[in-house]
Amino acid sequence: MKEENFVLKQACSRVGGQASMARCLGVSSPTINQWVKGIRQIPAERCPEIEKATNGAVTCEELRPDVSWSYLRRSTGHKTNVA
């Protein structure tokens, strides 16, 4: 059985639900649902978009702890947290 992604579920709640998150990211609602249900993993390249959509309330590190975000943030100079 797949493990539900509670962090993404929280992110969706912050932006108004799964359909709203889908619109923010330009993906289908079923795609978001598959990510939430753990059927498919959130692509790492979508994490900064989700972090931005939640104004930093949900971070890339929370969404995909398996990715070395500190390295990526340093190497690209990319800051996704919104102050």
C-alpha positions as CSV (number, residue, x, y, z in Angstrom):
1,M,0.0,0.0,0.0
2,K,1.2,3.5,-0.9
3,E,1.8,6.1,1.8
4,E,-0.2,9.2,1.6
5,N,1.7,12.4,1.3
6,F,0.4,14.5,4.2
7,V,2.8,17.4,3.4
8,L,1.4,17.8,0.0
9,K,-2.1,17.5,1.4
10,Q,-1.3,20.4,3.7
11,A,0.1,22.4,0.8
12,C,-3.1,21.8,-1.2
13,S,-5.2,22.9,1.8
14,R,-3.2,26.2,2.0
15,V,-3.9,27.1,-1.6
16,G,-7.6,26.0,-1.6
17,G,-7.5,22.3,-2.4
18,Q,-6.1,19.9,-5.0
19,A,-7.9,21.5,-7.9
20,S,-6.4,24.9,-7.0
21,M,-2.9,23.4,-6.6
22,A,-3.3,21.7,-10.0
23,R,-4.2,25.1,-11.6
24,C,-1.2,26.7,-9.8
25,L,1.2,24.1,-11.3
26,G,-0.5,23.7,-14.6
27,V,-1.1,20.0,-14.1
28,S,-4.3,18.0,-13.9
29,S,-6.2,17.4,-10.7
30,P,-5.7,13.6,-11.1
31,T,-2.0,14.2,-11.1
32,I,-2.1,16.0,-7.8
33,N,-4.3,13.3,-6.4
34,Q,-1.8,10.6,-7.4
35,W,0.9,12.6,-5.7
36,V,-1.2,13.0,-2.6
37,K,-2.1,9.3,-2.5
38,G,1.5,8.2,-3.0
39,I,0.7,6.5,-6.3
40,R,3.3,8.7,-8.0
41,Q,6.2,10.7,-6.4
42,I,6.2,14.4,-6.7
43,P,8.8,15.4,-9.4
44,A,11.6,17.3,-7.7
45,E,11.3,20.1,-10.2
46,R,7.7,20.8,-9.0
47,C,8.7,21.3,-5.4
48,P,10.0,24.9,-5.7
49,E,6.7,25.7,-7.4
50,I,4.7,24.2,-4.6
51,E,6.9,26.0,-2.0
52,K,6.2,29.3,-3.8
53,A,2.5,28.6,-4.1
54,T,2.3,28.1,-0.3
55,N,4.5,31.2,0.4
56,G,7.1,29.0,1.9
57,A,4.8,27.4,4.4
58,V,5.5,24.0,2.8
59,T,9.2,23.6,1.8
60,C,10.9,21.6,-0.8
61,E,12.7,19.8,2.0
62,E,9.4,18.7,3.5
63,L,8.0,17.6,0.1
64,R,11.0,15.6,-1.0
65,P,13.4,14.9,1.9
66,D,15.4,12.5,-0.4
67,V,16.7,15.4,-2.5
68,S,19.7,17.5,-1.4
69,W,18.0,20.8,-1.5
70,S,20.7,22.6,0.5
71,Y,23.2,21.7,-2.2
72,L,20.8,22.7,-5.0
73,R,19.9,26.0,-3.3
74,R,23.6,26.9,-2.9
75,S,24.7,25.8,-6.4
76,T,22.0,27.7,-8.3
77,G,21.6,30.6,-6.0
78,H,17.9,29.9,-6.1
79,K,15.9,30.9,-3.1
80,T,12.3,29.6,-3.0
81,N,11.3,30.8,0.4
82,V,9.1,33.9,0.2
83,A,9.6,36.4,3.0
